[in-house]
């Protein structure tokens, strides 16, 4: 017969089975321990057939002789515990008092460790993790050094060659090789965080895929650009102003300040990147709310990152301070010699083809400059040690990031399951209509496009040319996808003839897309993205042209003011 009990903590009444009589059970509402007291039972008459021999046997039975005094059990759940245990591993109760401590109660409510335990545990645990994965640290050093060496060699060859096909080839090799380094960082971070969330202390065998890491590197750079745009639109523009006015240190500091929010968000984004739904890691407003609750552990991770990477940062600073001017002069000479070779080759081709109106370039007849490869020796050694110091620090910081994710899992708001997608027929979609009005979608596309385009406008001078081409390609490819999606909609609604018309007159396709967006949710999103990409690509092209003109004006020779003949000496005066 069920027994009714009442919880003293929350005053909740519930029923338990009669087998729980005399034991402690957990409250169904708050989880506090509740002792089950015996209910009133009817007295049973003693059986007349009971033998007196049984009473004599029980009276002479010594229970102390069969008690196992060497074993120790939990007073609450009866779980076997060791003599040195303070708390029960099963229910968490204090073995000396028989009650659960407040720390254990909080830990069990969170269904995991607390954030306060993270700060003291991270150093020792991460050091042990690094000791168990020395091979992974060596692989990180080896892959990074090889990829960076390939990058620098490709950059040298791209500057050395004066023809477009080989320059494009070496530029592609340089881009793919340098993207492998941030891609490997991204891959290791997500793998270590994933295993930490699974409460595993050792990783499985990890193999290096060059092209996978290059693709992840593009993803990493795109994420950094996305989160840095708002701050760089202000601080990046100020930094660009100081750099163009020959105040390079202040400009570099301003640009670095613009990356601080992205740096703080990085440890919070990595756990989301390991989930089935990683969309919160790409949304600044959602990740910003998470940062407000986890600012302290995120800042702690950033401090650990800076401390552990001080040797590598010192090597990079040494390269820039001591050999920055020499390296700049070396590569400028390489480029100068390449321009001379290009103009000389153009002159030779014109003479062979007997081109009469050919105008020789400005570098024709000039002597190539002498290259001094010895300036590369010390920077190469410092770069070797920078890679050597950075590799174990990266594994260490990845483990700290995983521990932070494990200890703050409830506050991260991770999406571990994807909601089931329900099919809705087109008839129902037309009846319900789009969830968002067209003018709202248009304003969203224009507003976001202006923000991103403005950020790119100011970042163009400091972006690598290859990365700029990749971003332009992504934006153009997205516009093409939206364009053909609109053509497919025109074909299904109006017919093939008007779809062909939209192919040759893109403005017609764009207008018809917004017409269909009134009753089609998918078309509304497509047109919003198309509008955003049009504005971003326009701002980027305008920025490229603007900065190119500004640079050309800066490189024009100074024009001397005309001298008044009255101010000239007598021997130089005009007759």
LODREN-940022 format. One record per atom (N, C-alpha, C): residue in three letters; x, y, z. Coordinates in steps of 0.2 Angstrom, whole numbers, plus 5000, padded with zeros to 4 digits. Example, Ala and Ser with C-alpha at 12.3 -4.5 7.8 and 13.67 -1.06 7.14 Angstrom:
BEGIN
Ala506649725039Ala506249785039Ala506649845039Ser506449895035Ser506849955036Ser506450005039
This chain:
BEGIN
Unk500449945000Unk500050005000Unk500450065000Unk500350114996Unk500850174995Unk500850215002Unk501350245003Unk501450285009Unk501550355007Unk501150405011Unk501250475009Unk501750505014Unk502150545011Unk502650585014Unk502650655012Unk502950695017Unk502950775016Unk503650795016Unk503850835011Unk504550865011Unk504550925015Unk505050925020Unk505150985024Unk505451045021Unk505751035015Unk506051095012Unk505551135008Unk505151105004Unk504651135000Unk503951125001Unk503751085007Unk503151065009Unk502651035004Unk503050995000Unk502650954994Unk502450884997Unk501850864996Unk501650794998Unk501650744992Unk501950684992Unk501950634987Unk501950564990Unk501750524986Unk501750454988Unk502250414985Unk502550364990Unk503050314988Unk502750244989Unk503150194986Unk502950124988Unk503150104995Unk502750054997Unk502950035004Unk503550005005Unk503949984999Unk504649955000Unk505150005002Unk504950075002Unk505350125004Unk505350145011Unk504950105015Unk504850115022Unk505550115026Unk505650165029Unk506250175033Unk506850195030Unk506750215023Unk507350235019Unk507250315018Unk507750345014Unk507650415012Unk507550415005Unk507150455002Unk506950464995Unk507050534994Unk507150554987Unk507250614985Unk506550644983Unk506450714985Unk505850744984Unk505750754976Unk505150744974Unk505050754967Unk505050824964Unk504950874969Unk504950944967Unk505550974968Unk505950974973Unk506551004974Unk507150964975Unk507050894975Unk507650854976Unk507950844983Unk507650874988Unk507950864995Unk507750794997Unk508250765002Unk508050705005Unk507550705010Unk507050655009Unk506450645014Unk506450575017Unk506450575023Unk506450505026Unk505750475026Unk505650415024Unk504950385024Unk504850355031Unk504350375034Unk504150345041Unk503650295040Unk503650245044Unk503150195044Unk502450215045Unk501950195041Unk501250215042Unk500950165047Unk500350185049Unk499950145054Unk499750075051Unk499950025054Unk499749955052Unk499349925057Unk498949885054Unk498449845059Unk498949785062Unk498749775069Unk499149725072Unk498849655070Unk499349615069Unk499149545067Unk499249505073Unk498749455074Unk498749415079Unk499349365078Unk499649345083Unk500249295083Unk499949225081Unk500349195076Unk500049135074Unk500149075079Unk499649035080Unk499548985085Unk500048925083Unk500248925077Unk500648865075Unk501348885075Unk501548945078Unk502248965079Unk502548915084Unk503148895083Unk503448845087Unk503848885092Unk503948855098Unk504348885103Unk505148875101Unk505248825097Unk505948815095Unk506248885091Unk505848915087Unk506048965083Unk506149025088Unk505749035093Unk505949095098Unk506549085101Unk506749015103Unk507349005106Unk507949015102Unk507849005095Unk508449005090Unk508549085089Unk508049125089Unk508149195088Unk508449225094Unk508249205100Unk508549235106Unk509249215107Unk509449165104Unk510149145105Unk510549165099Unk510249205094Unk510649215088Unk511049285089Unk511749285089Unk512149335090Unk512349375083Unk511949435082Unk512049465075Unk512749495075Unk513149505080Unk513749545080Unk514249495077Unk514149425077Unk514649385074Unk514649385067Unk514049395064Unk514049395056Unk514049465053Unk514149515057Unk514149585054Unk514849595051Unk514849625045Unk515549645042Unk515749715044Unk516149715049Unk516349775052Unk516949815048Unk517249775043Unk517749805039Unk517449845033Unk516849835031Unk516449875026Unk516149935029Unk516049985024Unk515750055026Unk515250065021Unk514650085023Unk514050105018Unk513850175020Unk513450195014Unk513150265015Unk512550265020Unk512450305025Unk511850295029Unk511250315025Unk511350345019Unk510650365016Unk510450315011Unk510950295006Unk510750255001Unk511050185001Unk511450175006Unk511750105007Unk512350085002Unk512550134999Unk513150124994Unk513750114997Unk514150064994Unk514850044997Unk515250104996Unk515550125002Unk516050185001Unk516750165005Unk517250195003Unk517950185006Unk517950225013Unk518450205017Unk518550235023Unk518750305023Unk519150325017Unk519450395016Unk518950435013Unk518350415011Unk517850455007Unk517550495012Unk517350555010Unk517050605014Unk516250615012Unk516150605005Unk515450605002Unk515350544999Unk514750524998Unk514550464995Unk514550484987Unk514850434984Unk514950444976Unk514250434973Unk513750404976Unk513150384973Unk512650444974Unk512550464980Unk512050514982Unk512350584984Unk512950584985Unk513250644987Unk513150674994Unk512950634998Unk512850645005Unk513450645009Unk513550695014Unk514150695019Unk514050635023Unk514550595023Unk514550525027Unk514550545035Unk514850595037Unk514850615044Unk514250645047Unk513950685043Unk513250715045Unk512650685043Unk512750645037Unk512150615034Unk511750665030Unk511950725029Unk511650775025Unk512050795019Unk511750825014Unk512050845008Unk512250915009Unk512950935007Unk513150995008Unk512851045003Unk512951115004Unk512651154999Unk512951154992Unk513651144992Unk514051144986Unk513851084982Unk513751024985Unk513550964982Unk512750974979Unk512351004983Unk511651014981Unk511651064975Unk512051114975Unk512051164969Unk512351124963Unk512851084964Unk513151044958Unk512650994955Unk512250964960Unk511750914957Unk511150954954Unk511051014956Unk510451054953Unk510751074946Unk511351084945Unk511651104938Unk511751044934Unk511750984937Unk511850924933Unk512550924931Unk513050954934Unk513750954932Unk514150994937Unk514751004936Unk515151044940Unk515051124940Unk515151154945Unk515051224945Unk515651264942Unk515451334940Unk515951374937Unk516551384942Unk516451394948Unk516951414953Unk517451364953Unk517351294952Unk517851244952Unk518351244946Unk518051284941Unk518451284935Unk519151324935Unk519151374939Unk519751424940Unk520351384943Unk520251344948Unk520751314952Unk520951244948Unk520451214945Unk520551154942Unk520951154935Unk520851214931Unk521051214924Unk521751204923Unk522251244928Unk522951234927Unk523251164927Unk523051134932Unk523351064933Unk523051014928Unk522451024927Unk522050974922Unk522350984915Unk522451044913Unk522651064906Unk523451044906Unk523751044911Unk524451024911Unk524550954910Unk524150914914Unk524050844913Unk523850824906Unk523350854904Unk523150844897Unk523650854892Unk524050904892Unk524650914888Unk525150864888Unk525250834894Unk525750784895Unk525550724892Unk524850704892Unk524650644889Unk524550654881Unk524650714878Unk524550724871Unk525150764868Unk525750734870Unk526350774868Unk526450764860Unk526250704858Unk526250694850Unk525850744847Unk525250754849Unk524850804846Unk525150874846Unk525450894851Unk525850954851Unk526350954846Unk526750904846Unk527250894841Unk527050904833Unk526450874832Unk526150874826Unk525950944824Unk525650984829Unk525451054828Unk526051094826Unk526551084830Unk527151124828Unk527451104821Unk527451044819Unk527651024813Unk527251044807Unk526551034808Unk526151064803Unk526151134802Unk526151174807Unk526151244807Unk526851274804Unk527351244805Unk528051264802Unk528051244795Unk527851184793Unk527851174786Unk527351214782Unk526751224785Unk526251264781Unk526451344780Unk526751364786Unk527051434786Unk527651444781Unk528051394781Unk528651394776Unk528451394769Unk527951354768Unk527651344761Unk527351414759Unk526951444764Unk526651514763Unk527151564761Unk527751574765Unk528251624764Unk528551604757Unk528751544756Unk529051524749Unk528551544743Unk527951534744Unk527451554739Unk527451624738Unk527451664743Unk527351734743Unk528051764739Unk528551734741Unk529151754737Unk529151744730Unk528951684728Unk528851664721Unk528351704717Unk527751724721Unk527251764718Unk527551834716Unk527951864721Unk528251924719Unk528851924714Unk529151864714Unk529751854709Unk529451854702Unk528951814701Unk528651804694Unk528351864692Unk528451884685Unk528151944682Unk527551924677Unk527451864676Unk526851844672Unk526251824676Unk525651834674Unk525051824678Unk524951754679Unk524951704675Unk524851634677Unk525251604682Unk525951614682Unk526251584688Unk526151624694Unk526051694694Unk525851724700Unk525251704703Unk524751694699Unk524051664701Unk524151594704Unk524551554701Unk524651484704Unk525051494711Unk525551534712Unk525851544718Unk525451574723Unk525051624721Unk524551654725Unk524051604728Unk523851564724Unk523351514726Unk523651464732Unk524351444730Unk524651404735Unk524751434742Unk524951504741Unk525051544747Unk524451544751Unk523851554748Unk523251564752Unk523051494755Unk523051444751Unk522851374754Unk523351354760Unk523951374759Unk524451344764Unk524351394771Unk524251454770Unk524151494776Unk523451484780Unk522951464776Unk522351454779Unk522351384783Unk522851344781Unk522851284785Unk523051294793Unk523351344794Unk523551354801Unk522951374805Unk522551424804Unk521951444808Unk521451384807Unk521451344802Unk520951294801Unk521151234806Unk521851224807Unk522051174812Unk521851194819Unk521951254820Unk521751284827Unk521051274828Unk520651294823Unk519951284824Unk519751204825Unk520051164821Unk519951094822Unk520051064828Unk520651084831Unk520951054837Unk520451084843Unk520251144843Unk519851174848Unk519151144848Unk518851134843Unk518251094843Unk518251024845Unk518750984843Unk518850914845Unk518950914853Unk519450954855Unk519550954862Unk518950974866Unk518651024864Unk518051044868Unk517450994868Unk517350954862Unk516850904861Unk517050844866Unk517650824866Unk517850774871Unk517750794878Unk517950854880Unk517850884887Unk517150884889Unk516650904884Unk515950904886Unk515650824887Unk516050784884Unk515850714885Unk516250684891Unk516550724894Unk516950704901Unk517450644899Unk517750654893Unk518350614891Unk518950654892Unk519450614895Unk520150654896Unk520650634891Unk520550594886Unk520950574881Unk520650574874Unk520950604869Unk520750614862Unk520850544858Unk520450534853Unk520550484849Unk521150504844Unk521350464839Unk521850474835Unk521550534830Unk521950584829Unk521750644825Unk522250644819Unk521950644813Unk522350644807Unk522350714804Unk522850734801Unk522850804798Unk522650804790Unk522150834789Unk521850844782Unk522050914779Unk522450924775Unk522750984773Unk522151034770Unk521751004765Unk521251044762Unk520651054767Unk520451004771Unk519951014776Unk520151074781Unk520751074783Unk521051134787Unk521051194784Unk521151194777Unk521151254773Unk520451284773Unk519951234772Unk519251254772Unk519051284779Unk519251254784Unk519051274791Unk519451344792Unk519951354789Unk520351414790Unk519951474787Unk519651464781Unk519151514778Unk518551524783Unk518351474786Unk517751484790Unk517951524797Unk518551504799Unk518851544805Unk518951614803Unk519251634798Unk519351704796Unk518651734795Unk518151704792Unk517551734790Unk517151754797Unk517251704802Unk516951714808Unk517251774812Unk517951784811Unk518251834814Unk518051904811Unk518051904804Unk517851964801Unk517051984803Unk516651934803Unk515951944805Unk515851984812Unk516251954817Unk516251984824Unk516652044825Unk517152064820Unk517552114821Unk517252174817Unk516752174813Unk516552224809Unk516352284813Unk515852274818Unk515652334821Unk516152374825Unk516652344828Unk517152384831Unk517652404826Unk517852364821Unk518352394816Unk518052454812Unk517352454812Unk517152514808Unk517252574811Unk517452574818Unk517652634822Unk518352634823Unk518652584826Unk519352584828Unk519752564822Unk519552524817Unk519952514811Unk519952574807Unk519452614806Unk519552674803Unk519952724806Unk519952734813Unk520452774816Unk521152744815Unk521252684816Unk521952654815Unk522152664808Unk521752664803Unk521952674796Unk522152744795Unk521752794798Unk521952864798Unk522652874801Unk522852844807Unk523452854810Unk524052824805Unk523952764802Unk524452734798Unk524552774792Unk524052804789Unk524152844783Unk524552904785Unk524452934791Unk524852994793Unk525552974797Unk525752914795Unk526452894797Unk526452884805Unk525952874808Unk525952854815Unk525752784816Unk526152734814Unk526052664813Unk525952634820Unk526252644825Unk526152614832Unk525452624834Unk525252694834Unk524552704837Unk524052674832Unk524152674826Unk523652644821Unk523552574823Unk524152534824Unk524152464825Unk523752454832Unk523852494837Unk523552484843Unk522752494842Unk522552544838Unk521852554837Unk521552494834Unk521852464829Unk521652404825Unk521552344830Unk522052344834Unk522052284839Unk521552294844Unk521352354846Unk520752364851Unk520152344847Unk520052344841Unk519452324837Unk519352254837Unk519852214839Unk519852144839Unk519752114846Unk519652154851Unk519652134858Unk518952094859Unk518352124857Unk517752084858Unk517752024854Unk518052014848Unk518051954845Unk518451904849Unk519051924852Unk519451884856Unk519051854862Unk518651904865Unk518351874871Unk517751834870Unk517451834864Unk516951794862Unk517151724859Unk517851714858Unk518051654855Unk517951594859Unk518151594866Unk518051534870Unk517351514871Unk516851564870Unk516151544871Unk515851524864Unk516151544858Unk515851514852Unk516151444851Unk516651424853Unk516951354852Unk516451304854Unk516151304860Unk515751254862Unk515051244858Unk514851304855Unk514251304851Unk514451274844Unk515051284842Unk515351254836Unk515351174836Unk515351144842Unk515351074842Unk514651044842Unk514151084843Unk513451064843Unk513151044836Unk512551014836Unk512251004830Unk511951064827Unk511751114831Unk511551174829Unk512051234831Unk512451254827Unk512951304829Unk512751374827Unk512151384826Unk511951454824Unk512051504829Unk511951494836Unk512151544841Unk512851574840Unk513351534838Unk513951554838Unk514151604832Unk513651614828Unk513651654822Unk513251724823Unk512851724829Unk512451774830Unk512751814836Unk512951884835Unk513251924840Unk512751934846Unk512151944844Unk511751964850Unk511551904855Unk511551844852Unk511451784856Unk512151774860Unk512651774857Unk513351764860Unk513451814865Unk513251874864Unk513351934868Unk512951924875Unk512351894874Unk511951874881Unk512351824885Unk512551774881Unk512951724885Unk513551754888Unk513951804885Unk514551834888Unk514351874894Unk513751904894Unk513551934901Unk513551894907Unk513351834906Unk513351784911Unk513951744913Unk514451744907Unk515051704908Unk515651754906Unk515551814908Unk516151864907Unk516751844911Unk516751824917Unk517251804921Unk517651744918Unk517351684917Unk517751634914Unk518051644907Unk517651684903Unk517951704897Unk518551744897Unk518551794902Unk519151834903Unk519651794905Unk519551754910Unk520051704913Unk520351664907Unk520051634903Unk520351604897Unk520751644893Unk520551704892Unk520951754888Unk521651764891Unk521551774898Unk522251784902Unk522651724901Unk522351664902Unk522751604901Unk523151604894Unk522751624889Unk522951614883Unk523551664882Unk523551724884Unk524051774884Unk524651754888Unk524551724894Unk525151704898Unk525551644894Unk525151594892Unk525451534889Unk525751554882Unk525551604879Unk525851624872Unk526351684872Unk526551704878Unk527051754879Unk527651734875Unk527951674876Unk528551664872Unk528451674864Unk527951644862Unk527851654854Unk527651724852Unk527351764856Unk527151834855Unk527851874855Unk528251854860Unk528951884860Unk529351874854Unk529351814851Unk529751804845Unk529451844839Unk528751844839Unk528451884833Unk528651954834Unk528551984840Unk528752054841Unk529452064840Unk529952024841Unk530652024840Unk530752034832Unk530351994828Unk530451994821Unk530252064818Unk529652084821Unk529352144819Unk529852204820Unk530052204827Unk530452264829Unk531152264826Unk531452214826Unk532252214824Unk532352204817Unk531852164814Unk531952154807Unk531452174802Unk530952214805Unk530352224800Unk530552274794Unk531052324795Unk531252364790Unk531652324785Unk532052284787Unk532452244783Unk532052194778Unk531552164781Unk531152114778Unk530752154772Unk530452214774Unk530152254770Unk530552274764Unk531152294765Unk531652314760Unk531752254755Unk531852194758Unk532052134754Unk531452124749Unk530852114752Unk530352104747Unk530152154743Unk530252224745Unk530152274740Unk530652274734Unk531252244736Unk531752234730Unk531552184726Unk531252124729Unk531052074724Unk530552094720Unk530052134722Unk529452164718Unk529752214713Unk530252254715Unk530552294710Unk530852264704Unk531252214706Unk531552174700Unk531052134696Unk530452114699Unk529952084695Unk529652134690Unk529552194692Unk529252244688Unk529752264682Unk530452264684Unk530952274678Unk530852224673Unk530852154676Unk530752104671Unk530152104667Unk529552124670Unk528952124666Unk528952184661Unk529252244662Unk529352294657Unk529852274652Unk530352244654Unk530852214648Unk530552164644Unk530152114647Unk529852064643Unk529252094638Unk528952144641Unk528452184636Unk528752214631Unk529352244632Unk529752274626Unk529952224621Unk530252174624Unk530452114619Unk529952094615Unk529352074618Unk528752054614Unk528552104609Unk528552164611Unk528352224606Unk528852224600Unk529452214601Unk529952214596Unk529852154591Unk529752094594Unk529652034590Unk529052044586Unk528552074589Unk527852074585Unk527852144581Unk528352184581Unk528452244577Unk527852294579Unk527652304585Unk527152344587Unk527452424587Unk527152464583Unk527452524582Unk527252574587Unk526652574589Unk526352624595Unk526552594602Unk527052554603Unk527152524609Unk527552584613Unk527352594620Unk527652634624Unk527952594630Unk528652604630Unk528952564635Unk528752584642Unk528852534647Unk528652554654Unk529152594657Unk529052614663Unk529452664667Unk530052624670Unk530052554670Unk530652524673Unk531052494667Unk530952504661Unk531452484656Unk532052514656Unk532652474656Unk533252504656Unk533552514663Unk533152504668Unk533452514675Unk533752444678Unk534252454682Unk534652404685Unk534252364690Unk534252304690Unk533952264696Unk534352274703Unk533952274708Unk534352284714Unk534552224717Unk535152224721Unk535452164724Unk535052144730Unk534852074730Unk534552044736Unk535052014741Unk534852024747Unk535352004752Unk534951954756Unk534951884755Unk534551834758Unk534751824766Unk535351854768Unk535551844775Unk535151874780Unk534751924777Unk534251954782Unk533651904784Unk533651854780Unk533051804782Unk533251754787Unk533951754789Unk534151694793Unk533851704800Unk533951764804Unk533751764811Unk532951764811Unk532651804807Unk531851794807Unk531651724806Unk531951684802Unk531751614801Unk531851574807Unk532451594811Unk532551554817Unk532051574822Unk531851644823Unk531351664828Unk530651634826Unk530551634819Unk529851604817Unk529851524819Unk530451494819Unk530451424821Unk530251414828Unk530551454832Unk530451454840Unk529751474841Unk529451524837Unk528751544838Unk528251494837Unk528351454832Unk527951394831Unk528051334836Unk528751334838Unk528851284844Unk528551304850Unk528451364852Unk528151384858Unk527351384858Unk527151404852Unk526451404851Unk526051344851Unk526351284849Unk526051224848Unk525851194855Unk526251184860Unk525951164866Unk525451214869Unk525551274868Unk525151324871Unk524451314868Unk524351294862Unk523751294859Unk523351234862Unk523751174863Unk523451114866Unk523151134873Unk523651164877Unk523451184883Unk522851224884Unk522751274879Unk522251324879Unk521551294877Unk521651244872Unk521051204870Unk520751164876Unk521151134880Unk520951094886Unk520551144891Unk520851204892Unk520551254896Unk519851274894Unk519851284887Unk519251304884Unk518651244885Unk518951184884Unk518451124885Unk518251124893Unk518651134897Unk518451134904Unk517951194906Unk518051244903Unk517651304904Unk516951284901Unk516951254895Unk516251234893Unk515951184897Unk516351134900Unk516051084904Unk515751114911Unk516151164914Unk515851194920Unk515351244919Unk515251274913Unk514751324912Unk514251294907Unk514151234906Unk513751204901Unk512951234902Unk512651234908Unk511951264908Unk511951334906Unk512451374907Unk512451444905Unk512551464898Unk512851414895Unk513051424888Unk512451414883Unk511951384885Unk511351374881Unk511451344875Unk511751284875Unk511951244870Unk511351214867Unk511351204860Unk510751174857Unk511051104855Unk510851054859Unk511050984858Unk510650944853Unk510050974852Unk509550934847Unk509250984843Unk509150964837Unk508751004831Unk508050984831Unk507651034831Unk506951024831Unk506750994825Unk506250944825Unk505950914820Unk505650964815Unk505850954808Unk505550994803Unk504850964801Unk504351004801Unk503750974799Unk503551004792Unk503350964788Unk503150984781Unk502451014781Unk502451074778Unk501851114777Unk501751124769Unk501151104767Unk500951104760Unk500951184758Unk501051184751Unk501051254748Unk500351294749Unk499851254749Unk499151284750Unk499151314757Unk499351274762Unk499351304769Unk499851364769Unk500451364766Unk500851424766Unk500551484763Unk500151474758Unk499851534755Unk499251554759Unk498951514763Unk498451534767Unk498651574773Unk499251544776Unk499551584782Unk499851644780Unk500251644774Unk500651704772Unk501251704775Unk501751754773Unk502351754775Unk502351784782Unk502851754787Unk502851784794Unk503151854794Unk503451874789Unk503751944790Unk503551984783Unk503352044784Unk503152084779Unk503752104774Unk503652124768Unk504152134763Unk504552194765Unk504252244768Unk504652304769Unk505152294775Unk504952244780Unk505452234785Unk506052194782Unk505852144778Unk506452104775Unk506852154771Unk506552204767Unk507052244763Unk507452294768Unk507152314773Unk507552364778Unk508052324781Unk507952254783Unk508452214786Unk509052204781Unk508852194775Unk509352184770Unk509752244769Unk509452304768Unk509852364767Unk510252384773Unk509952374779Unk510352394785Unk510952354786Unk510852284786Unk511452244787Unk511952254782Unk511652264776Unk512152264770Unk512552334771Unk512252384773Unk512652444774Unk513152444780Unk512952404785Unk513452394791Unk514052354788Unk513952294785Unk514452254783Unk514852294777Unk514552324773Unk514852354767Unk515352414770Unk515052454775Unk515452504778Unk516052474781Unk515952424785Unk516552394788Unk517152374783Unk516852334777Unk517352314772Unk517652374769Unk517352434768Unk517552494765Unk518252514769Unk518152514775Unk518752544779Unk519252484780Unk519052424780Unk519552364781Unk519952354775Unk519752374769Unk520052354763Unk520852364763Unk521052424765Unk521752434765Unk522252394769Unk521952364774Unk522352314778Unk522152244777Unk521752224773Unk521552154771Unk522052134766Unk522252064766Unk522652034761Unk522252034755Unk522652044749Unk522352054743Unk521951984741Unk522251924743Unk521951864741Unk521351854745Unk521351874751Unk520751864756Unk520151914753Unk520351974750Unk519852014747Unk519551984741Unk519951954737Unk519651914731Unk519151864733Unk519351824738Unk518951774741Unk518251794743Unk518251854747Unk517651884750Unk517251904744Unk517551934739Unk517151964733Unk516851904729Unk517251844729Unk516951784726Unk516351754729Unk516451754736Unk515851724740Unk515251774739Unk515351834739Unk514751884739Unk514451874732Unk514851874726Unk514651864720Unk514251794719Unk514551744722Unk514251674721Unk513551674724Unk513551704730Unk512851714734Unk512351744729Unk512551804726Unk512051834722Unk511851794716Unk512351754713Unk512151714708Unk511651654710Unk511751634716Unk511251584718Unk510551614719Unk510551674722Unk509851704723Unk509551714716Unk509951734712Unk509751754705Unk509351694702Unk509751634702Unk509451574699Unk508851544703Unk508851554709Unk508251534713Unk507651574711Unk507751644710Unk507251684708Unk506951664701Unk507451644696Unk507251624690Unk506851554690Unk507051514694Unk506651454695Unk505951464697Unk505851514702Unk505251534704Unk504851564698Unk505151604694Unk504751634689Unk504551584684Unk504951534683Unk504851474678Unk504251434680Unk504151424687Unk503651384690Unk502951424690Unk503051484691Unk502451534691Unk502151554685Unk502651584680Unk502451624674Unk502651584668Unk503151534668Unk503351504662Unk504051514660Unk504251474655Unk504951474653Unk505151544650Unk504651564646Unk504751624642Unk504951684647Unk504551694652Unk504751754656Unk505351734660Unk505551674662Unk506151654665Unk506751674661Unk506651664654Unk507251684650Unk507351754649Unk506751794650Unk506751864650Unk507151894656Unk506951854662Unk507351874668Unk508051864668Unk508251814664Unk508951794664Unk509351844660Unk509051884655Unk509351934651Unk509252004655Unk508752004658Unk508552074662Unk508552054669Unk509052064673Unk509152044680Unk508652084684Unk508552154682Unk508152194686Unk507452164686Unk507152134680Unk506552104680Unk506452054685Unk506952004685Unk507051954690Unk507051974697Unk507352034698Unk507452054705Unk506752084708Unk506352124703Unk505752144705Unk505252094706Unk505252044701Unk504751984702Unk504951944709Unk505551944711Unk505651904717Unk505351944723Unk505352004723Unk504952044728Unk504252034728Unk503952024722Unk503252014721Unk503051944724Unk503451894723Unk503351824725Unk503451824733Unk503851874735Unk504051874743Unk503451884747Unk502851914744Unk502251934747Unk501951874750Unk501951814746Unk501551754748Unk502051694749Unk502751704748Unk503151644749Unk503751664754Unk503751624759Unk504251644765Unk504951634762Unk505051574758Unk505751564756Unk505951614751Unk505551644747Unk505751694742Unk505951764746Unk505551774752Unk505751834756Unk506451834759Unk506651774761Unk507351764764Unk507851774758Unk507651744752Unk508151744746Unk508251814744Unk507651854744Unk507751924742Unk508051964747Unk508051954753Unk508351994758Unk509151984758Unk509351914757Unk510051904756Unk510351934749Unk509951934744Unk510151964738Unk510252034738Unk509752074742Unk509852144743Unk510452154747Unk510552114752Unk511152124756Unk511852114752Unk511852064748Unk512452054744Unk512552104739Unk512052134736Unk512152194731Unk512452254735Unk512252264741Unk512452324744Unk513152314746Unk513352254749Unk514052234751Unk514552244745Unk514352204740Unk514752204734Unk514852274731Unk514352314731Unk514452384729Unk514952424733Unk514852424740Unk515252454744Unk515952434744Unk516052364743Unk516752344742Unk517052364736Unk516752364730Unk517052384724Unk517152464724Unk516752504727Unk516852574728Unk517452584733Unk517552544738Unk518052544742Unk518752534739Unk518752484735Unk519352464731Unk519552524726Unk519052544723Unk519252604718Unk519452664722Unk519152684728Unk519252744731Unk519952734734Unk520152684737Unk520852674740Unk521352664735Unk521152644729Unk521652634724Unk521852714721Unk521352754720Unk521452824718Unk521752864724Unk521652844730Unk521952884735Unk522752864735Unk522852804734Unk523552774734Unk523952804728Unk523552814722Unk523952844716Unk524052914718Unk523652954721Unk523753024722Unk524353034727Unk524352984732Unk524952994737Unk525652974733Unk525652934728Unk526252914725Unk526452964719Unk525953014718Unk526153064713Unk526753114715Unk527253124711Unk527753174713Unk527553244714Unk527853274719Unk527653334721Unk527853384716Unk527353434715Unk527453484709Unk527753544713Unk528253574710Unk528553634713Unk528253694710Unk528153744715Unk527853804713Unk528253844708Unk527953874703Unk528353914698Unk528753974702Unk529353994700Unk529754044703Unk529654104699Unk529554154703Unk529454224700Unk530154244697Unk530154264690Unk530854294687Unk531154344691Unk530754384695Unk531054434699Unk531554414704Unk531354354707Unk531654324713Unk532254284710Unk532354264704Unk532854224701Unk533554264701Unk534154234702Unk534754264701Unk534854294695Unk535354344694Unk535454384688Unk535654344682Unk536154284684Unk536354244679Unk535954194676Unk535354184680Unk534854134678Unk534254164675Unk534154234675Unk533554264673Unk533454254666Unk532854254664Unk532754244657Unk532854304653Unk533154304647Unk533254364643Unk532654404641
